[in-house]
Amino acid sequence: MHNKVYITNQQNAVKIPTGIRILIRRSCNAVLETEGFDRPAEISVIFVDNAHIAQLNAQYRDKPVETDVLSFPLGSDGKYDVNEETGAAMLGDVVISMEKAMEQANIYGHSLQREVAFLTVHSVLHLLGYDHVEGGLAEVRMREKEEQVLIKLGLPRTIAYTPE
């Protein structure tokens, strides 16, 4: 099965580390594999700065503040639009604030790569219908899935990522 991850950099605030695009693709594929997603998929990942993500957060969530990542699913209940040319399910967009990711990596004491991998995994789970906003069991399930995928990537919460 062939998944396509489109990665676009729309910011200049943070230098994109070598290998991060490969790590993002691995992260997306690990989520899809863990979830048993059995058909080709397309995901778009966009790097932005804090100002841009704050604008998107205000526009789509009525929260005019910066955040680390936003997810824009294109499907619901396991039903997705299909790219006519490739036959791939179009899952949606992941928008990551690289400034906020860098800030959080420093706060949590791990690499920018580890933070971006976590944000990607978190957001792709949202594209597949997971949610944590209401808390409770749904949040617990989502956190368990995040950790399961991060372990598969060799990036559990306790180990920092070091590029090869």
N, C-alpha and C positions, 0 to 999 in steps of 0.2 A: 504494500500500500504506500502511496506517495502523498505526503502532506506538503503543503506549500505555506511557508511563513514569510510574509512580506515585512521587511524592516525598513523604516524610514526615520532619519534623524532630522528633526525640525528645530533644533536648538544648538546654541554655541556655548552654553554656560559650563558644560562638563565635557571633557575629552572622552570619547568612547574608547574604552580599553580594548586592546587586541583580544580576539577570541569571544567577545561578548555576543556577537551575532550567532556564532555556533552554539554557545551556551543557551541562548534564547530558543533556538530551533530544538535543541535537545530537551529543554524544559517543556515546550509545547508538545513535542512527541511523547515525552514521558507521561504527561497528563492524559493524553488521548489513549495511550497504551494501557495505563492503569485503569482508566474508565471503560476499557473494552470498546472504544469507538472504532467500529469495524468498516469504515469507509474513508476515502480520501477527504481531507479537510483543508480549508484555507483560513488562515488567521493573519490579521494585520497588526503589527506592533509599531507604535510611533513614539519616538523620544521627543519630549517637549521640555520647556523650562517651567519654573513655578508660575510665572505670569500667565502663560498659555493654559496650564492645567487649571488655574484658578478661574479663568474665563470660562472654560468648558464646564467646570464644576458649578459655576453660577448659572450658566445657560441650561444645563440638563438636570441639575439636582437642586437648584435654588439655594446653593451654598457658596457664597462668593469668597471662598478661601482656597488656598493651595492644598493639595492632597498628593499622595504618592502615586496612585494609579487609579485609572477609571476603566471600566469595562463597558463596551457597547455591543451586547449580544444581537445577532441578526436572526435568531430563532427562539423558539420556546417549546417546551414539552417534547424535546427531542426532534422537532421538525425544523429544518433549515432550508433556506433557498439554496439552489444548486447552480454552480457555475456551468452554463450550457456547454462551454468549450472543453472543460476538464472533467466534469461530472463530480467535482468536489463539493462537499457541503461547506457553505460560507458561514463560519461560526461567528465572526464579528471582529471588533477592533479592541486592542489593548493600548492604552495611552499611559506612558510612564513619564513622570517628572524626574529627569536625571538629577536635577538639583536636590530634590527631596530624597531621592534614593541615596545620593552621596551623604546627605545629612544623617539619614537613618543608619547607614553603614557605619558612620563614625560613632553615633550614639550607641549602637549595639555591639560595636567592636569587631565587626567582620568586614570583608572586602565588598567593594561596590559590585563585583560580579555576583557574590552570594546574595546581596540584597536584590539585584535585578532578577536573578533566578527566582527568588521567593515571590517577588511582585508579579512576575510572569505566570508562575504556577497558580498563584492566588487568583489572578485575573482570568486565566483560561478556565479555571473551575467555575467562575461566574458565567463565562460564555456558555458553559455546559449546564447551567441552571442552578448551581449551588449558591446559597446565600447565607449571610451571617448577620444581617441587619437586625433581625428580630431576636437574635441570641438563642438561648436554649439549645435543643438537640440539633437543630440545623447548623448552628455555629460549631458545635462539637464535631459533627460529621465533616464539616468543611475543614476544620483544623486537622483532623485525623488524616484526611485525604492529602492536604498540603504536606504534612510530615512524611506520609508514605511516599509521595513523589520525590520529595527532597532527599530521602534516604536512597531511593532508586538512582538519583543523580549523584550520590556520594556527597551530598550537602546537608546532612542533618543539622538541626539548630545549633548543635554544639561544636561543629567543625567548620572552619572558614575555608572558602574555595581558594585554591592557588592554581593559576593557569599553568598548563604544561609548557 
